Amino acid sequence: MTDKFKINRTNLSLWKGIAMVAGTFSFIICMLVLVNYIQINRIDPVNTEVINSLVDRLNDNPNDDQLREQIREMDLLVRKAYFTNQWQVKAGGYLFLFGIIVTAIALQLFYAGKQQLPQISEEEEENIILFREKARKWIVIGGSGMVGITMIFAFLTHKELGNQFTEATAITKAKQVETNQADATVVEVVVKEEIAEPVVEEKVEEEFKEETPKEETVVPAAKKEEVAAEKAKTNSYKGTYPTKEMMANFPSFRGPGGNAIAYQKNIPNEWDGASGKNILWKQPVPIHAYNSPVIWGNKLFLSGANATSREVYCYDRNNGKLLWTAKADQISGSPANPPEVTPDTGHAASTVTTDGNSVFAIFSNGDLIAVDMNGKKQWAKNLGVPDNHYGHSSSLIVFEDKLIVQYDQKKNSKVMALSTSSGEEVWSTVRKVRVSWSSPVIVNNGGQVEIILAADPCIASYDVHTGKELWKIDCITGEVGPSVAYANGIVFALNEYASLVAIKPGEKPEILWEAYDYLSDVPSPIAYNDLLFVVTSYGAVACYNAKAGEILWEKEFDGGFYASPILADGKIYLMDRKGVMHIFKAEKEYVEIAASALGEKSDASPAFADGRVYIRGEKNLYCIGK
Amino acid sequence: MKKSLAFISLLIFFVGMEFAAFSQQQRFPKPEFESGYAQPVTSMPVPRDGMFALLDVLVLIAVLSLITWFILKKRSRTGVVAVSIFSILYFGFFREGCVCSVGSVQNVVLALFNPGYHIPLSALAFFVIPLAYTLFFGRTFCAGVCPLGAVQDVFLMRPVTLKKWLQKALGLIPFIYLGLSVLYAATATDFIICRYDPFVGIFRFNATFFMFAIGAAFLLISIFIARPYCRFFCPYGVLLNLVSRVSKNHLTITPSNCIQCKLCENSCPLDAINKPVVVKQMEDKRSATRRFILLSLIIPALMIVGGWTGANFHENLAKVNSKVRLADEMLHFDSKTMKESLEIEGFRTSGKPVEQLYLEAAEIVKQFYYGGWILGAFIGLVIGLALSGLSRYQYREDYSPDKGACVSCARCLKYCPVEK
């Protein structure tokens, strides 16, 4: 006899009890999770009303440290609450699942216990003919309904999408052709101007006036005239940049214009700090900082700062004698307490700059000082404490009589030009960017001198005379540290976790190519001829074809790099974090020339004079020569 | 009783393990973005390495063989339940519902229409192996290997029988869903089966509120209506249904000859038992034949109407494609009055020329135009065949499983008093 129809008797009351407890538990958990979920959705931890109002108050009163602290605490609290809520929802989800599983099992066992022997239904069967008729009817109704609803939708939303796109393609192409034609005409005019004009700066304005009617005759449409006039206005710089004087010296971070190219010759390759080989002199620097030396004539300048003191130093570059120290103190508006900075940035990460008449230095608290070549204070001002969580590190640079300051902060970022003689603001342009640590680079791009700046989210160019934004392109993200490089009309920018981009500048900048293999968060790249050299902070160096973006060579070093490389005499000088200078040829293939140790750690870029290299170590300043 | 307690202990252990792993993750919350960028909900778990992908395929074969043996040889419902629970745990919670046979349809279609796409071998295996088993043994895959079916099955407690005509009408939805998923996969637009899978978010603990609500609703309905997703939505079920109809060794209710005791009559919660058709219920042969011929003849007309409707609706269908949506947005974007969306900003920063986007979007819209015709015609064909099929009468004397609709859950087996 089979036991097929044997009914498994289970403890009905037990399983019913378990099912009820687990079911109630699941229901309660489900409700709690729902409430929590709704709460999470209503809160935006980075945009709460209370914190926003406190931040507004802080903007009105930026030196209120107590308020700042209060905001931080509030912020932390809100974020903690947010993540705790998230955790609770997920943990609740697991508990709910567990509850549901137990309920399901208990109910299954309960119903299994209530099973009855199979019964023969006495009910009248659904008539097969009727069922089929009904099924056909409902399929027809369903199908017709579907066709009807679909057609109504199609009719109401129909807009010839495909044709619209095709037309839009044609219109965009036609516009492009028009723009190209306009550009070609403008270029033609500009070329004619250049040929007609002698390269004498004083006569530029006159020549421009003379050329204007000619321009009008060449460009037919009114719109094209405007474009040409606009271009002619901005293309008015006929001098050379960097100037010969700048090229003869090393006036700013990454050399003249900040483009990482030095013009000095006979630079030594080999030295050894431990044995003193080729070390001409070595001098201690009073206060440590991460800025690099700059040179004008026989004088070498750098700065040092800690929480209490901010100083500018001048050394005789021939014998290493500390000629003078200028203190940046008693500056009106300077905060009583310095801002918090991280140890690897410090209070004077920005490199000083000089125009041969004055030396300019900026510090982490926003103090900006100008001293003459003999150390006498010319002017000083406080720009407001930079809202920068690591510490301000953008270096200064001079163009003619303007000191350019890139002041990217968490809020109210700007770039400004101050008069080198008085410190008064010549122009200031608001930048819609996030805080950055990169430095300005000034280039002469086809007769137009531009300041090119990098910060999340864009690479932007500004007219050095007026501060007007010339172009910008959104292509960079994150905490941008490296500055841009420029060569042959192409701007190169990169940042860690973003990408390396080659940009064709202009009114409508274009990305020529993009790469992701080697990215940097601190050192800046070098562009030279048709090559681009990218240095990463973890120790890799790569050489790219600057036009096509393909990697020509790549090389790994042990030490890691914070210092930006400089090109001098056809060679690249790259200081690793252990203090070893890696020198290699700026060529399509990697050719090592030397690896010379300083004998102490260094994160500063070298400065050059004919036959000499100047390096700032962790504690000392070195002069290297033969 | 002991078995049940042991099982609950195992579940506590399993959920506990998952919970511990989840607690560890919480120390590193995802970053937030000031730009307003929202972390997307992951639609697929990390792909498995070669060896593990092979392991998944081997597990699939082993579990399919085991459940087939349980159904056909052992005729054991308990075995089916045990395999179902294993599948929920392994293919569901452990493998997070991916790779899954239901979704693999889209991988196959994408590979057929896009030569640049190389279908993962595991996806191909998950598509082919259940079909092969179904061809020989019926839908044993649905019985308890597919985690989506299994999870609905364990929730079934008080089955309610739906009206037959309603089942027939709702049974056309999977065909429409299959057609849509093929269209979107062929145009490389989206894998809609995966995106709108009601249970995968629950398996992964990352369902959006909407999808969680849908999943929960399906499970609640499953308490009363057996396998609502399998019967009225599953697109892979359509293929299995068709293949299973010609299966050689499909499950039989009786191990020997049917004695027409009627005991099994109401045993199937899916209503997939064909009852004997008594002569008195059969329609007049002449009128039935005339209707059958008439309905068969209007199939081409239905296909044309369907195709024309689909073609007219192609713009709406195309708007699911992200490229078309972006191009449409770009076309109507006015920088003076409108705020730039993240999508437009992203496109602009990519440096891609806008005319190229328009060109590509126009091409996709064109594909959807033709796709709309084919989809509509397919739906018309399905409706036509369903209508003519409902005019076909087959004389039957015994109780036998409806080979297409039966998912071989083995519930009916113990109702049969016949011994071998």
Interface residues (C-beta under 8 A of the other chain):
Chain A: T2 K4 F5 T10 N11 Y37 P45 V46 F83 Q86 W87 K90 A91 G93 Y94 L97 F98 I101 V102 A104 I105 L107 Q108 L109 Y111 P118 Q119 I120 S121 E125 E126 N127 I128 I129 F131 R132 K134 A135 R136 K137 W138 I139 V140 G142 G143 M146 V147 T150 M151 F153 A154 F155 T157 H158 K159 L161 G162 Q164 F165 T166 A168 T169 T172 K173 Q176 R434 P457 I473 D474 C475 E510 I511 E514
Chain B: M1 S4 F7 I8 L11 I12 V15 E18 F19 F22 S23 Q26 P29 E32 E34 S35 V154 F155 M157 R158 K163 K164 W165 L166 K168 A169 L172 I202 F205 F209 C261 K262 L263 C264 E265 N266 S267 K275 V277 Q281 M282 E283 L302 V305 G306 T309 G310 N312 F313 E315 N316 A318 K319 V324 A327 D328 L331 E345 R348 T349 G351 P353 V354 E355 Y358 L359 A361 A362 V365 K366 Y369 I379 I383 A386 L387 L390 S391 Y393 K414 Y415 P417 E419
